[in-house]
Amino acid sequence: MSLGKEVFIGAGAELDISHSLTLGNHVLIAPGCFITDHDHKRGAHAGIAEQGCVSAPVVIEDDVWLGAHAVVLPGTRIGRGAIVGANAVVTHDVDPMTIVAGVPARPIGKRN
């Protein structure tokens, strides 16, 4: 895990990391957020618990704000200055200075 300067991690936030998480400078992670860099394999050939996990790095660039209870899933990059709304689920990359919300998270605006 790589941690930038002046990162805030709110109460009850969970960083579930098995491979790689990069947090840039001035990142705000609100209470109750969940960030993970791994997931279970989902093949039909065996039970879920028997298949193991796959990992993919998560990168949260400088000056990002994750709203309360946001979820960030494996293999995502949240660009510089982005805002993730409360309860959003980030399943794909977020462009810099973009505001996303919803499940799954989708762009709803830009920072001025």
GUVEXTI-8288 format. One record per atom (N, C-alpha, C): residue number from 1; residue in one letter; chain; x, y, z. Coordinates in steps of 0.02 Angstrom, whole numbers, plus 50000, padded with zeros to 5 digits. Atoms other than C-alpha are relative to their C-alpha. Layout:
% GUVEXTI-8288
{NUM, 'a', 'A', {X, Y, Z}} ...
//
This chain:
% GUVEXTI-8288
{1, 'm', 'A', {50042, 49941, 50000}} {1, 'm', 'A', {50000, 50000, 50000}} {1, 'm', 'A', {50045, 50062, 50000}} {2, 's', 'A', {49964, 49936, 50004}} {2, 's', 'A', {50062, 50173, 49955}} {2, 's', 'A', {49953, 50055, 50023}} {3, 'l', 'A', {50042, 49950, 49969}} {3, 'l', 'A', {49995, 50317, 50058}} {3, 'l', 'A', {50030, 50069, 49991}} {4, 'g', 'A', {49976, 49932, 50010}} {4, 'g', 'A', {50011, 50500, 50007}} {4, 'g', 'A', {49997, 50042, 50063}} {5, 'k', 'A', {50002, 49953, 49944}} {5, 'k', 'A', {50019, 50654, 50118}} {5, 'k', 'A', {49929, 50023, 50013}} {6, 'e', 'A', {50064, 49972, 49977}} {6, 'e', 'A', {49870, 50717, 50218}} {6, 'e', 'A', {49940, 49961, 49974}} {7, 'v', 'A', {50056, 50044, 50017}} {7, 'v', 'A', {49756, 50569, 50184}} {7, 'v', 'A', {49955, 49993, 50062}} {8, 'f', 'A', {50048, 50009, 49945}} {8, 'f', 'A', {49598, 50561, 50291}} {8, 'f', 'A', {49960, 49936, 49987}} {9, 'i', 'A', {50039, 50061, 50004}} {9, 'i', 'A', {49517, 50392, 50324}} {9, 'i', 'A', {49950, 50002, 50057}} {10, 'g', 'A', {50053, 49992, 49951}} {10, 'g', 'A', {49350, 50407, 50413}} {10, 'g', 'A', {49986, 49937, 50040}} {11, 'a', 'A', {50018, 50055, 49955}} {11, 'a', 'A', {49282, 50299, 50553}} {11, 'a', 'A', {49962, 49946, 49962}} {12, 'g', 'A', {50036, 50056, 50030}} {12, 'g', 'A', {49226, 50127, 50498}} {12, 'g', 'A', {50017, 49986, 49927}} {13, 'a', 'A', {49978, 50015, 50069}} {13, 'a', 'A', {49310, 50137, 50327}} {13, 'a', 'A', {50042, 49936, 50001}} {14, 'e', 'A', {49963, 50062, 50003}} {14, 'e', 'A', {49384, 49971, 50272}} {14, 'e', 'A', {50041, 49997, 49936}} {15, 'l', 'A', {49954, 50009, 50056}} {15, 'l', 'A', {49536, 49946, 50160}} {15, 'l', 'A', {50018, 49927, 49999}} {16, 'd', 'A', {49991, 50072, 50003}} {16, 'd', 'A', {49534, 49762, 50111}} {16, 'd', 'A', {50047, 49984, 49942}} {17, 'i', 'A', {49949, 50000, 50052}} {17, 'i', 'A', {49697, 49746, 50016}} {17, 'i', 'A', {50042, 49936, 50004}} {18, 's', 'A', {49956, 50059, 50003}} {18, 's', 'A', {49788, 49588, 49960}} {18, 's', 'A', {50058, 50011, 49953}} {19, 'h', 'A', {49949, 49991, 50051}} {19, 'h', 'A', {49893, 49659, 49818}} {19, 'h', 'A', {50025, 50072, 49998}} {20, 's', 'A', {49975, 49933, 50010}} {20, 's', 'A', {49901, 49846, 49785}} {20, 's', 'A', {49946, 50054, 50005}} {21, 'l', 'A', {50042, 49940, 49995}} {21, 'l', 'A', {49817, 50008, 49840}} {21, 'l', 'A', {50047, 50060, 50003}} {22, 't', 'A', {49963, 49937, 49999}} {22, 't', 'A', {49888, 50180, 49800}} {22, 't', 'A', {49951, 50056, 50016}} {23, 'l', 'A', {50039, 49941, 49981}} {23, 'l', 'A', {49814, 50332, 49888}} {23, 'l', 'A', {50045, 50060, 49990}} {24, 'g', 'A', {49962, 49939, 50012}} {24, 'g', 'A', {49875, 50500, 49824}} {24, 'g', 'A', {49997, 50048, 50058}} {25, 'n', 'A', {50000, 49948, 49949}} {25, 'n', 'A', {49896, 50661, 49921}} {25, 'n', 'A', {49930, 50031, 50007}} {26, 'h', 'A', {50062, 49964, 49986}} {26, 'h', 'A', {49748, 50749, 50003}} {26, 'h', 'A', {49937, 49961, 49981}} {27, 'v', 'A', {50058, 50042, 50013}} {27, 'v', 'A', {49628, 50603, 49982}} {27, 'v', 'A', {49956, 49999, 50062}} {28, 'l', 'A', {50049, 50003, 49945}} {28, 'l', 'A', {49470, 50607, 50088}} {28, 'l', 'A', {49957, 49938, 49991}} {29, 'i', 'A', {50040, 50061, 50001}} {29, 'i', 'A', {49390, 50439, 50126}} {29, 'i', 'A', {49951, 50006, 50058}} {30, 'a', 'A', {50051, 49987, 49949}} {30, 'a', 'A', {49227, 50468, 50219}} {30, 'a', 'A', {49985, 49937, 50040}} {31, 'p', 'A', {50018, 50058, 49958}} {31, 'p', 'A', {49160, 50355, 50357}} {31, 'p', 'A', {49961, 49947, 49961}} {32, 'g', 'A', {50036, 50056, 50027}} {32, 'g', 'A', {49101, 50183, 50306}} {32, 'g', 'A', {50018, 49978, 49929}} {33, 'c', 'A', {49979, 50021, 50068}} {33, 'c', 'A', {49190, 50172, 50137}} {33, 'c', 'A', {50032, 49931, 50002}} {34, 'f', 'A', {49970, 50066, 50008}} {34, 'f', 'A', {49249, 50003, 50074}} {34, 'f', 'A', {50040, 50000, 49935}} {35, 'i', 'A', {49956, 50003, 50058}} {35, 'i', 'A', {49398, 49984, 49957}} {35, 'i', 'A', {50033, 49931, 49999}} {36, 't', 'A', {49969, 50066, 50005}} {36, 't', 'A', {49457, 49814, 49894}} {36, 't', 'A', {50036, 49993, 49933}} {37, 'd', 'A', {49962, 50012, 50062}} {37, 'd', 'A', {49584, 49756, 49765}} {37, 'd', 'A', {49994, 49927, 49978}} {38, 'h', 'A', {50006, 50071, 50020}} {38, 'h', 'A', {49525, 49575, 49752}} {38, 'h', 'A', {49927, 49978, 50002}} {39, 'd', 'A', {50067, 50027, 50006}} {39, 'd', 'A', {49372, 49471, 49713}} {39, 'd', 'A', {50006, 49924, 49991}} {40, 'h', 'A', {50001, 50073, 50011}} {40, 'h', 'A', {49323, 49287, 49705}} {40, 'h', 'A', {49994, 49985, 49925}} {41, 'k', 'A', {50011, 50025, 50067}} {41, 'k', 'A', {49338, 49193, 49542}} {41, 'k', 'A', {49928, 49973, 49997}} {42, 'r', 'A', {50070, 50019, 50005}} {42, 'r', 'A', {49167, 49145, 49473}} {42, 'r', 'A', {49986, 49946, 49949}} {43, 'g', 'A', {50011, 50054, 50048}} {43, 'g', 'A', {49188, 48992, 49363}} {43, 'g', 'A', {49948, 49951, 50023}} {44, 'a', 'A', {50051, 50049, 49984}} {44, 'a', 'A', {49058, 48856, 49356}} {44, 'a', 'A', {50029, 49931, 50015}} {45, 'h', 'A', {49968, 50065, 49993}} {45, 'h', 'A', {49185, 48714, 49370}} {45, 'h', 'A', {50009, 49977, 50072}} {46, 'a', 'A', {49989, 50018, 49929}} {46, 'a', 'A', {49199, 48719, 49561}} {46, 'a', 'A', {49963, 50050, 50043}} {47, 'g', 'A', {50032, 49955, 49953}} {47, 'g', 'A', {49124, 48797, 49715}} {47, 'g', 'A', {50038, 50066, 50006}} {48, 'i', 'A', {49969, 49934, 49994}} {48, 'i', 'A', {49158, 48982, 49743}} {48, 'i', 'A', {50060, 49999, 50048}} {49, 'a', 'A', {49947, 50000, 49949}} {49, 'a', 'A', {49262, 48952, 49900}} {49, 'a', 'A', {50062, 49962, 49977}} {50, 'e', 'A', {49944, 50041, 50023}} {50, 'e', 'A', {49373, 48827, 49807}} {50, 'e', 'A', {50040, 50033, 49944}} {51, 'q', 'A', {49969, 49971, 50060}} {51, 'q', 'A', {49419, 48944, 49663}} {51, 'q', 'A', {50053, 50052, 50014}} {52, 'g', 'A', {49951, 49949, 49985}} {52, 'g', 'A', {49526, 49070, 49753}} {52, 'g', 'A', {49978, 50070, 49977}} {53, 'c', 'A', {50015, 49930, 50015}} {53, 'c', 'A', {49537, 49256, 49718}} {53, 'c', 'A', {50043, 50025, 49942}} {54, 'v', 'A', {49962, 49963, 50049}} {54, 'v', 'A', {49596, 49373, 49582}} {54, 'v', 'A', {50009, 50070, 50026}} {55, 's', 'A', {49985, 49932, 49976}} {55, 's', 'A', {49678, 49540, 49620}} {55, 's', 'A', {50015, 50046, 49942}} {56, 'a', 'A', {49984, 49948, 50049}} {56, 'a', 'A', {49693, 49702, 49523}} {56, 'a', 'A', {50010, 50065, 50039}} {57, 'p', 'A', {49983, 49940, 49961}} {57, 'p', 'A', {49773, 49864, 49586}} {57, 'p', 'A', {49944, 50052, 49999}} {58, 'v', 'A', {50045, 49942, 49995}} {58, 'v', 'A', {49667, 50010, 49645}} {58, 'v', 'A', {50044, 50061, 50009}} {59, 'v', 'A', {49963, 49937, 49996}} {59, 'v', 'A', {49735, 50186, 49618}} {59, 'v', 'A', {49950, 50057, 50011}} {60, 'i', 'A', {50040, 49941, 49986}} {60, 'i', 'A', {49656, 50339, 49697}} {60, 'i', 'A', {50048, 50059, 49999}} {61, 'e', 'A', {49952, 49946, 50011}} {61, 'e', 'A', {49746, 50493, 49633}} {61, 'e', 'A', {49989, 50058, 50049}} {62, 'd', 'A', {50002, 49942, 49954}} {62, 'd', 'A', {49774, 50661, 49722}} {62, 'd', 'A', {49932, 50035, 50000}} {63, 'd', 'A', {50058, 49955, 49992}} {63, 'd', 'A', {49631, 50769, 49788}} {63, 'd', 'A', {49934, 49966, 49982}} {64, 'v', 'A', {50063, 50037, 50012}} {64, 'v', 'A', {49495, 50635, 49777}} {64, 'v', 'A', {49961, 49998, 50065}} {65, 'w', 'A', {50045, 50005, 49943}} {65, 'w', 'A', {49344, 50634, 49893}} {65, 'w', 'A', {49952, 49942, 49988}} {66, 'l', 'A', {50048, 50055, 50001}} {66, 'l', 'A', {49250, 50471, 49925}} {66, 'l', 'A', {49947, 50016, 50052}} {67, 'g', 'A', {50055, 49986, 49954}} {67, 'g', 'A', {49079, 50508, 50001}} {67, 'g', 'A', {49985, 49940, 50045}} {68, 'a', 'A', {50015, 50051, 49950}} {68, 'a', 'A', {49010, 50409, 50148}} {68, 'a', 'A', {49974, 49935, 49968}} {69, 'h', 'A', {50021, 50068, 50020}} {69, 'h', 'A', {48991, 50221, 50118}} {69, 'h', 'A', {50010, 49985, 49926}} {70, 'a', 'A', {49983, 50017, 50070}} {70, 'a', 'A', {49061, 50227, 49940}} {70, 'a', 'A', {50040, 49934, 50000}} {71, 'v', 'A', {49964, 50064, 50010}} {71, 'v', 'A', {49130, 50061, 49875}} {71, 'v', 'A', {50043, 50006, 49938}} {72, 'v', 'A', {49954, 49999, 50057}} {72, 'v', 'A', {49283, 50049, 49762}} {72, 'v', 'A', {50024, 49929, 49988}} {73, 'l', 'A', {49986, 50070, 50016}} {73, 'l', 'A', {49309, 49882, 49674}} {73, 'l', 'A', {50066, 49992, 49963}} {74, 'p', 'A', {49934, 50013, 50028}} {74, 'p', 'A', {49467, 49799, 49604}} {74, 'p', 'A', {50009, 50027, 49929}} {75, 'g', 'A', {49981, 49980, 50068}} {75, 'g', 'A', {49558, 49865, 49452}} {75, 'g', 'A', {49977, 50069, 49980}} {76, 't', 'A', {50025, 49933, 50017}} {76, 't', 'A', {49490, 50042, 49462}} {76, 't', 'A', {50051, 50054, 50015}} {77, 'r', 'A', {49959, 49940, 49989}} {77, 'r', 'A', {49579, 50209, 49449}} {77, 'r', 'A', {49952, 50059, 50004}} {78, 'i', 'A', {50041, 49940, 49991}} {78, 'i', 'A', {49497, 50365, 49516}} {78, 'i', 'A', {50046, 50059, 49989}} {79, 'g', 'A', {49956, 49947, 50023}} {79, 'g', 'A', {49572, 50516, 49430}} {79, 'g', 'A', {50003, 50060, 50047}} {80, 'r', 'A', {49986, 49941, 49959}} {80, 'r', 'A', {49642, 50673, 49511}} {80, 'r', 'A', {49939, 50046, 50004}} {81, 'g', 'A', {50053, 49952, 49989}} {81, 'g', 'A', {49511, 50786, 49588}} {81, 'g', 'A', {49929, 49974, 49993}} {82, 'a', 'A', {50067, 50029, 50008}} {82, 'a', 'A', {49365, 50666, 49564}} {82, 'a', 'A', {49963, 49998, 50067}} {83, 'i', 'A', {50043, 50008, 49941}} {83, 'i', 'A', {49219, 50655, 49686}} {83, 'i', 'A', {49954, 49940, 49987}} {84, 'v', 'A', {50044, 50059, 50003}} {84, 'v', 'A', {49127, 50492, 49720}} {84, 'v', 'A', {49945, 50011, 50051}} {85, 'g', 'A', {50057, 49987, 49956}} {85, 'g', 'A', {48953, 50517, 49792}} {85, 'g', 'A', {49989, 49946, 50052}} {86, 'a', 'A', {50016, 50047, 49946}} {86, 'a', 'A', {48891, 50435, 49951}} {86, 'a', 'A', {49963, 49939, 49972}} {87, 'n', 'A', {50031, 50064, 50018}} {87, 'n', 'A', {48842, 50251, 49929}} {87, 'n', 'A', {50012, 49978, 49928}} {88, 'a', 'A', {49984, 50020, 50069}} {88, 'a', 'A', {48912, 50244, 49751}} {88, 'a', 'A', {50043, 49937, 50000}} {89, 'v', 'A', {49958, 50059, 50009}} {89, 'v', 'A', {48993, 50084, 49688}} {89, 'v', 'A', {50041, 50010, 49937}} {90, 'v', 'A', {49954, 49987, 50056}} {90, 'v', 'A', {49146, 50116, 49578}} {90, 'v', 'A', {50023, 49933, 49971}} {91, 't', 'A', {49982, 50062, 50034}} {91, 't', 'A', {49164, 49973, 49453}} {91, 't', 'A', {50046, 50011, 49941}} {92, 'h', 'A', {49957, 49981, 50057}} {92, 'h', 'A', {49261, 50066, 49315}} {92, 'h', 'A', {50039, 50062, 50018}} {93, 'd', 'A', {49959, 49940, 49988}} {93, 'd', 'A', {49391, 50204, 49304}} {93, 'd', 'A', {49956, 50063, 50000}} {94, 'v', 'A', {50034, 49934, 49996}} {94, 'v', 'A', {49335, 50381, 49348}} {94, 'v', 'A', {50049, 50052, 49973}} {95, 'd', 'A', {49957, 49949, 50030}} {95, 'd', 'A', {49406, 50523, 49243}} {95, 'd', 'A', {50016, 50055, 50050}} {96, 'p', 'A', {49983, 49944, 49956}} {96, 'p', 'A', {49496, 50668, 49329}} {96, 'p', 'A', {49945, 50053, 50001}} {97, 'm', 'A', {50046, 49944, 49989}} {97, 'm', 'A', {49386, 50808, 49399}} {97, 'm', 'A', {49927, 49983, 49985}} {98, 't', 'A', {50068, 50023, 50015}} {98, 't', 'A', {49229, 50704, 49370}} {98, 't', 'A', {49964, 49982, 50065}} {99, 'i', 'A', {50042, 50018, 49943}} {99, 'i', 'A', {49087, 50684, 49495}} {99, 'i', 'A', {49958, 49940, 49979}} {100, 'v', 'A', {50039, 50060, 50016}} {100, 'v', 'A', {49009, 50510, 49496}} {100, 'v', 'A', {49955, 49983, 50059}} {101, 'a', 'A', {50046, 50022, 49948}} {101, 'a', 'A', {48862, 50437, 49592}} {101, 'a', 'A', {49962, 49940, 49973}} {102, 'g', 'A', {50044, 50054, 50019}} {102, 'g', 'A', {48749, 50285, 49591}} {102, 'g', 'A', {50032, 49932, 50003}} {103, 'v', 'A', {49980, 50070, 50000}} {103, 'v', 'A', {48759, 50097, 49577}} {103, 'v', 'A', {49981, 49970, 49932}} {104, 'p', 'A', {49929, 49982, 49993}} {104, 'p', 'A', {48860, 50072, 49473}} {104, 'p', 'A', {50010, 50075, 49991}} {105, 'a', 'A', {49985, 49928, 50004}} {105, 'a', 'A', {48942, 50243, 49484}} {105, 'a', 'A', {50004, 50023, 49927}} {106, 'r', 'A', {50001, 49970, 50067}} {106, 'r', 'A', {48911, 50352, 49330}} {106, 'r', 'A', {50013, 50075, 50007}} {107, 'p', 'A', {49988, 49927, 49997}} {107, 'p', 'A', {48965, 50530, 49289}} {107, 'p', 'A', {49935, 50039, 50006}} {108, 'i', 'A', {50058, 49955, 49993}} {108, 'i', 'A', {48842, 50663, 49348}} {108, 'i', 'A', {50021, 50073, 49993}} {109, 'g', 'A', {49977, 49931, 50008}} {109, 'g', 'A', {48951, 50817, 49329}} {109, 'g', 'A', {50076, 50004, 50001}} {110, 'k', 'A', {49928, 49985, 49998}} {110, 'k', 'A', {49123, 50898, 49328}} {110, 'k', 'A', {50012, 50053, 50053}} {111, 'r', 'A', {49979, 49946, 49954}} {111, 'r', 'A', {49215, 51003, 49456}} {111, 'r', 'A', {50020, 50060, 49958}} {112, 'n', 'A', {49982, 49937, 50035}} {112, 'n', 'A', {49235, 51184, 49402}} {112, 'n', 'A', {50070, 50021, 50017}} 
//
